[in-house]
Amino acid sequence: MSKYSNAAALSGLTLGQKTDYTNQYDPSLLQPVPRSLNRDDLELGGELPFHGCDIWTLYEISWLNSKGLPQVAIGEASIPATSENLIESKSFKLYLNSFNQTRFSNWDEVQNTIQRDLSHCAGEEVSLTLTAVKDFEQSSIVGMAGECIDEQDIEIDSYEFDAKLLLGASGANNHGIESNDVVEEALHSHLLKSNCLITNQPDWGSVEIQYHGPRIDREALLRYLVSFREHNEFHEQCVERIYTDIMQYCQPNSLTVYARYTRRGGLDINPYRSSSTILPTHNTRMARQ
Protein backbone atom coordinates (compact mmCIF):
# COMPACT_ATOMS: atom_id res chain seq x y z
CA MET A 1 0.00 0.00 0.00
CA SER A 2 1.34 3.40 -0.95
CA LYS A 3 2.08 5.95 1.74
CA TYR A 4 -0.46 8.39 0.33
CA SER A 5 -3.41 5.99 -0.16
CA ASN A 6 -5.41 7.83 2.53
CA ALA A 7 -4.57 11.32 1.28
CA ALA A 8 -7.35 13.89 1.53
CA ALA A 9 -7.13 14.52 -2.22
CA LEU A 10 -8.40 10.97 -2.82
CA SER A 11 -11.31 11.02 -0.37
CA GLY A 12 -13.80 12.65 -2.74
CA LEU A 13 -13.24 10.34 -5.72
CA THR A 14 -16.16 8.39 -7.17
CA LEU A 15 -13.74 5.49 -7.65
CA GLY A 16 -14.82 2.64 -5.39
CA GLN A 17 -18.20 4.27 -4.72
CA LYS A 18 -21.67 3.42 -6.01
CA THR A 19 -22.44 5.99 -8.68
CA ASP A 20 -25.32 6.99 -10.91
CA TYR A 21 -24.82 7.19 -14.66
CA THR A 22 -25.93 10.30 -16.50
CA ASN A 23 -26.43 10.48 -20.25
CA GLN A 24 -26.49 14.28 -20.50
CA TYR A 25 -23.21 16.14 -20.94
CA ASP A 26 -21.65 17.01 -17.57
CA PRO A 27 -18.01 18.17 -17.41
CA SER A 28 -18.14 18.26 -13.60
CA LEU A 29 -17.90 14.45 -13.60
CA LEU A 30 -14.16 14.63 -14.39
CA GLN A 31 -12.02 14.29 -11.27
CA PRO A 32 -8.34 15.26 -10.98
CA VAL A 33 -5.71 13.51 -8.86
CA PRO A 34 -2.65 15.64 -8.00
CA ARG A 35 0.52 14.13 -9.46
CA SER A 36 2.34 15.51 -6.43
CA LEU A 37 1.00 12.65 -4.28
CA ASN A 38 3.34 9.99 -5.60
CA ARG A 39 6.01 12.46 -6.71
CA ASP A 40 6.43 13.68 -3.15
CA ASP A 41 6.77 10.03 -2.13
CA LEU A 42 9.46 9.62 -4.80
CA GLU A 43 11.12 12.85 -3.64
CA LEU A 44 10.63 14.47 -7.04
CA GLY A 45 10.69 18.18 -6.44
CA GLY A 46 11.13 21.12 -8.76
CA GLU A 47 12.18 20.15 -12.27
CA LEU A 48 11.11 16.64 -13.21
CA PRO A 49 13.86 14.12 -14.13
CA PHE A 50 11.85 12.93 -17.12
CA HIS A 51 9.67 14.01 -20.02
CA GLY A 52 6.58 12.20 -21.15
CA CYS A 53 2.85 11.88 -21.41
CA ASP A 54 -0.07 9.63 -20.59
CA ILE A 55 -1.71 8.34 -23.77
CA TRP A 56 -5.32 7.28 -23.33
CA THR A 57 -7.32 5.36 -25.93
CA LEU A 58 -11.06 6.07 -25.65
CA TYR A 59 -13.09 3.23 -27.13
CA GLU A 60 -16.57 4.19 -25.90
CA ILE A 61 -17.45 7.64 -27.22
CA SER A 62 -20.97 8.17 -28.50
CA TRP A 63 -23.24 11.17 -28.91
CA LEU A 64 -26.21 12.31 -31.00
CA ASN A 65 -25.86 14.45 -34.09
CA SER A 66 -28.13 17.45 -34.69
CA LYS A 67 -30.83 15.13 -36.10
CA GLY A 68 -30.66 12.73 -33.16
CA LEU A 69 -28.73 9.98 -34.96
CA PRO A 70 -26.14 8.30 -32.68
CA GLN A 71 -22.49 8.77 -33.62
CA VAL A 72 -19.49 6.74 -32.43
CA ALA A 73 -15.77 7.39 -32.48
CA ILE A 74 -12.51 6.17 -31.02
CA GLY A 75 -10.48 8.85 -29.29
CA GLU A 76 -6.86 9.36 -28.34
CA ALA A 77 -5.89 11.80 -25.61
CA SER A 78 -2.34 12.73 -24.64
CA ILE A 79 -1.91 14.30 -21.21
CA PRO A 80 1.51 15.89 -20.56
CA ALA A 81 3.51 14.44 -17.67
CA THR A 82 4.09 18.05 -16.60
CA SER A 83 0.39 18.61 -15.93
CA GLU A 84 -0.60 19.31 -12.35
CA ASN A 85 -3.09 16.46 -12.28
CA LEU A 86 -3.70 13.07 -13.76
CA ILE A 87 -7.31 12.22 -14.56
CA GLU A 88 -9.02 9.54 -12.51
CA SER A 89 -10.20 6.82 -14.90
CA LYS A 90 -13.67 6.04 -13.51
CA SER A 91 -14.58 9.71 -13.61
CA PHE A 92 -13.29 9.80 -17.19
CA LYS A 93 -15.60 6.91 -18.09
CA LEU A 94 -18.60 8.57 -16.42
CA TYR A 95 -17.80 11.82 -18.20
CA LEU A 96 -17.70 10.16 -21.62
CA ASN A 97 -20.98 8.37 -20.86
CA SER A 98 -22.59 11.76 -20.30
CA PHE A 99 -22.27 12.42 -24.04
CA ASN A 100 -24.53 9.48 -24.93
CA GLN A 101 -27.86 11.35 -25.23
CA THR A 102 -26.45 14.82 -25.87
CA ARG A 103 -26.79 16.48 -29.27
CA PHE A 104 -23.80 18.10 -30.94
CA SER A 105 -23.76 19.89 -34.27
CA ASN A 106 -20.64 18.16 -35.62
CA TRP A 107 -17.55 16.10 -34.75
CA ASP A 108 -15.38 19.16 -34.25
CA GLU A 109 -17.70 20.39 -31.51
CA VAL A 110 -17.37 17.06 -29.70
CA GLN A 111 -13.59 17.01 -30.07
CA ASN A 112 -13.18 20.61 -28.93
CA THR A 113 -15.47 20.03 -25.95
CA ILE A 114 -13.60 16.95 -24.72
CA GLN A 115 -10.21 18.58 -25.28
CA ARG A 116 -11.25 21.69 -23.35
CA ASP A 117 -12.64 19.71 -20.41
CA LEU A 118 -9.65 17.37 -20.16
CA SER A 119 -7.24 20.31 -20.28
CA HIS A 120 -9.14 22.04 -17.49
CA CYS A 121 -9.07 18.90 -15.32
CA ALA A 122 -5.39 18.13 -15.97
CA GLY A 123 -4.30 21.74 -15.51
CA GLU A 124 -2.44 21.81 -18.83
CA GLU A 125 -3.25 21.61 -22.53
CA VAL A 126 -4.28 18.10 -23.56
CA SER A 127 -4.21 16.94 -27.17
CA LEU A 128 -7.16 14.94 -28.49
CA THR A 129 -8.12 13.28 -31.76
CA LEU A 130 -11.30 11.44 -32.74
CA THR A 131 -11.19 8.68 -35.34
CA ALA A 132 -14.06 7.06 -37.21
CA VAL A 133 -14.38 3.33 -36.58
CA LYS A 134 -13.91 2.54 -40.28
CA ASP A 135 -10.56 4.34 -40.21
CA PHE A 136 -9.45 2.68 -36.97
CA GLU A 137 -10.12 -0.73 -38.53
CA GLN A 138 -6.96 -0.26 -40.55
CA SER A 139 -4.84 -0.13 -37.37
CA SER A 140 -2.49 -3.02 -36.74
CA ILE A 141 -1.60 -4.85 -33.54
CA VAL A 142 2.08 -4.62 -32.66
CA GLY A 143 4.53 -6.01 -30.15
CA MET A 144 7.09 -4.27 -27.99
CA ALA A 145 10.64 -3.53 -29.01
CA GLY A 146 13.63 -5.57 -27.93
CA GLU A 147 14.06 -8.75 -25.93
CA CYS A 148 11.29 -10.23 -23.78
CA ILE A 149 12.67 -11.14 -20.35
CA ASP A 150 9.70 -13.26 -19.20
CA GLU A 151 10.93 -16.76 -20.08
CA GLN A 152 13.64 -16.97 -17.41
CA ASP A 153 13.72 -20.13 -15.30
CA ILE A 154 13.71 -18.46 -11.88
CA GLU A 155 11.88 -19.11 -8.62
CA ILE A 156 9.93 -16.28 -7.00
CA ASP A 157 8.26 -16.51 -3.60
CA SER A 158 7.75 -12.86 -2.68
CA TYR A 159 5.40 -10.39 -4.36
CA GLU A 160 5.91 -7.40 -2.08
CA PHE A 161 7.22 -4.33 -3.87
CA ASP A 162 10.95 -3.89 -3.33
CA ALA A 163 12.97 -1.33 -5.27
CA LYS A 164 16.17 -2.76 -3.79
CA LEU A 165 15.80 -5.80 -6.02
CA LEU A 166 17.54 -3.56 -8.55
CA LEU A 167 20.51 -3.04 -6.25
CA GLY A 168 23.56 -4.18 -8.19
CA ALA A 169 21.44 -4.92 -11.27
CA SER A 170 23.84 -3.07 -13.54
CA GLY A 171 26.68 -5.33 -12.39
CA ALA A 172 27.52 -8.70 -13.99
CA ASN A 173 24.44 -10.13 -15.65
CA ASN A 174 23.39 -13.73 -15.98
CA HIS A 175 25.65 -14.13 -19.02
CA GLY A 176 28.70 -13.15 -17.02
CA ILE A 177 29.21 -9.80 -18.72
CA GLU A 178 30.82 -7.27 -16.43
CA SER A 179 29.32 -3.98 -15.29
CA ASN A 180 31.60 -1.92 -17.52
CA ASP A 181 29.85 -3.40 -20.55
CA VAL A 182 27.88 -0.40 -21.84
CA VAL A 183 24.98 -1.22 -24.15
CA GLU A 184 22.03 0.36 -25.88
CA GLU A 185 19.11 -2.02 -25.84
CA ALA A 186 15.39 -2.50 -25.34
CA LEU A 187 13.86 -5.02 -22.94
CA HIS A 188 10.21 -5.73 -22.29
CA SER A 189 7.93 -7.75 -20.05
CA HIS A 190 4.26 -8.68 -20.20
CA LEU A 191 4.23 -9.63 -16.49
CA LEU A 192 3.58 -6.17 -15.08
CA LYS A 193 0.62 -6.30 -12.72
CA SER A 194 -0.30 -3.86 -9.99
CA ASN A 195 -3.53 -2.96 -8.21
CA CYS A 196 -5.74 0.10 -8.23
CA LEU A 197 -4.83 2.47 -5.43
CA ILE A 198 -8.46 2.76 -4.28
CA THR A 199 -10.36 -0.40 -5.27
CA ASN A 200 -7.54 -2.96 -5.25
CA GLN A 201 -8.70 -4.21 -8.67
CA PRO A 202 -5.86 -5.71 -10.74
CA ASP A 203 -4.23 -3.61 -13.44
CA TRP A 204 -2.55 -5.66 -16.19
CA GLY A 205 0.15 -4.25 -18.42
CA SER A 206 3.23 -4.70 -20.55
CA VAL A 207 6.29 -2.51 -20.12
CA GLU A 208 9.11 -1.62 -22.48
CA ILE A 209 12.41 -0.33 -21.13
CA GLN A 210 14.93 1.24 -23.50
CA TYR A 211 18.23 2.46 -22.13
CA HIS A 212 21.84 3.28 -22.85
CA GLY A 213 24.32 2.51 -20.11
CA PRO A 214 25.71 -0.35 -18.03
CA ARG A 215 23.98 -3.59 -18.97
CA ILE A 216 21.01 -4.33 -16.70
CA ASP A 217 20.70 -7.82 -15.29
CA ARG A 218 17.58 -9.50 -16.72
CA GLU A 219 16.83 -11.58 -13.65
CA ALA A 220 17.04 -8.64 -11.27
CA LEU A 221 14.86 -6.53 -13.55
CA LEU A 222 12.22 -9.24 -13.86
CA ARG A 223 12.14 -9.83 -10.10
CA TYR A 224 11.70 -6.09 -9.61
CA LEU A 225 8.81 -5.86 -12.08
CA VAL A 226 7.08 -8.89 -10.55
CA SER A 227 7.32 -7.22 -7.13
CA PHE A 228 4.62 -4.77 -8.29
CA ARG A 229 2.14 -7.66 -8.26
CA GLU A 230 0.58 -6.72 -4.89
CA HIS A 231 1.46 -3.02 -5.08
CA ASN A 232 -1.35 -0.44 -5.00
CA GLU A 233 -0.82 2.58 -7.24
CA PHE A 234 -2.30 4.18 -10.34
CA HIS A 235 -0.82 3.26 -13.74
CA GLU A 236 0.96 6.59 -14.19
CA GLN A 237 2.47 6.41 -10.72
CA CYS A 238 3.84 2.89 -11.25
CA VAL A 239 5.63 3.94 -14.43
CA GLU A 240 7.21 6.94 -12.72
CA ARG A 241 8.34 4.66 -9.91
CA ILE A 242 9.90 2.23 -12.39
CA TYR A 243 11.69 5.09 -14.14
CA THR A 244 13.10 6.64 -10.96
CA ASP A 245 14.12 3.28 -9.47
CA ILE A 246 16.01 2.23 -12.60
CA MET A 247 17.71 5.61 -12.74
CA GLN A 248 18.70 5.38 -9.08
CA TYR A 249 19.94 1.80 -8.98
CA CYS A 250 21.15 1.19 -12.55
CA GLN A 251 22.24 4.72 -13.49
CA PRO A 252 21.81 4.53 -17.27
CA ASN A 253 22.89 7.46 -19.41
CA SER A 254 19.45 7.56 -21.02
CA LEU A 255 16.19 5.79 -20.23
CA THR A 256 12.67 5.39 -21.57
CA VAL A 257 9.90 3.47 -19.80
CA TYR A 258 6.69 2.90 -21.75
CA ALA A 259 3.85 0.81 -20.30
CA ARG A 260 0.68 -0.20 -22.08
CA TYR A 261 -2.15 -1.36 -19.85
CA THR A 262 -5.18 -3.44 -20.76
CA ARG A 263 -8.55 -1.82 -21.24
CA ARG A 264 -11.02 -1.15 -18.44
CA GLY A 265 -14.30 0.71 -18.77
CA GLY A 266 -13.62 1.43 -22.41
CA LEU A 267 -10.28 3.11 -21.67
CA ASP A 268 -6.67 2.03 -21.84
CA ILE A 269 -3.85 4.07 -20.28
CA ASN A 270 -0.33 4.07 -21.67
CA PRO A 271 2.14 6.13 -19.60
CA TYR A 272 5.44 7.12 -21.22
CA ARG A 273 8.42 8.58 -19.33
CA SER A 274 11.80 9.32 -20.91
CA SER A 275 15.04 11.21 -20.45
CA SER A 276 14.53 12.26 -24.08
CA THR A 277 12.20 15.06 -25.12
CA ILE A 278 10.98 12.94 -28.05
CA LEU A 279 7.47 11.64 -27.39
CA PRO A 280 5.79 8.58 -28.96
CA THR A 281 4.82 9.13 -32.57
CA HIS A 282 2.01 6.56 -32.55
CA ASN A 283 -0.47 4.86 -30.24
CA THR A 284 -0.65 1.38 -31.73
CA ARG A 285 -2.43 -1.16 -29.59
CA MET A 286 -0.97 -4.46 -28.43
CA ALA A 287 -2.50 -7.94 -28.44
CA ARG A 288 -4.04 -7.59 -24.97
CA GLN A 289 -5.55 -4.21 -25.72
Secondary structure, DSSP 8 states (H G I E B T S, - for coil): --TTTT-GGGTT-STTS------S--GGG--EEETHHHHHHTT--SS-S-EEEEEEEEEEEEEE-TTS-EEEEEEEEEEETTSSEEE-HHHHHHHHHTTTT-B-SSHHHHHHHHHHHHHHHHTS--EEEEE-HHHHTT------SSEE-TT--------S--GGGGTTTTSS-TT---TT-EEEEEEEEEEEEEE-TTT--EEEEEEEEEEEEE---HHHHHHHHHGGGG-B--HHHHHHHHHHHHHHHH--SEEEEEEEE--BTTEEEEEEEESSS---S-----TT-
